[in-house]
Amino acid sequence: MELNDTTDYQRCFVCGQRNPYGLHLVFRLENNTIVADFQPREEHQGFPGVIHGGIVAAVLDEALGRTSMLAEKPEWSMTGRLEVRYRRYVPFGPLLRIRASLESERRQIVQASGKLTLADDESVTLAEAHGTFLYLSDNVIDTVLKDYPALREFLEQ
């Protein structure tokens, strides 16, 4: 199972390696959990020394969405609902870790949860998220990916 886009697209803000403004996260699978490390940059700050809450939500959203690949019938999904609980401020400087797990699945919906921690001390929870993700319909895939056949192949693997 490939968790990272390796096509000629790669423009996703969170994981796209070819997006010059992106976060460039690389996801991996550890013990049936989606994991990525994130090194925030200076421009990701809101208040001085604090990572902007929108960046925090974006990395959690991306990781939770990937849990649909852990479902009985793995398929890519998009966010239906995302709830983020900020436990403490997210500091600029240290390496961060995102972990996400599939909670449940039914028909075209998956429920997932995850958290953002310090990479060197995962007992320090900075933010938690719960989300509902909807499988992409053929109509959505046809509309969105009409100009990117390689990305379509990646999503349909």
Secondary structure, DSSP 4 states (H G I P E B T S, - for coil): ---S--SS----TTT-TT-TTS-----EEETTEEEEEE---GGGBSSTTBB-HHHHHHHHHHHHHHGGGGSSS---EEEEEEEEEE-S--BSSS-EEEEEEEEEEETTEEEEEEEEEETTEEEEEEEEEEEEEEEPPHHHHHHHTTT-HHHHHHHT-
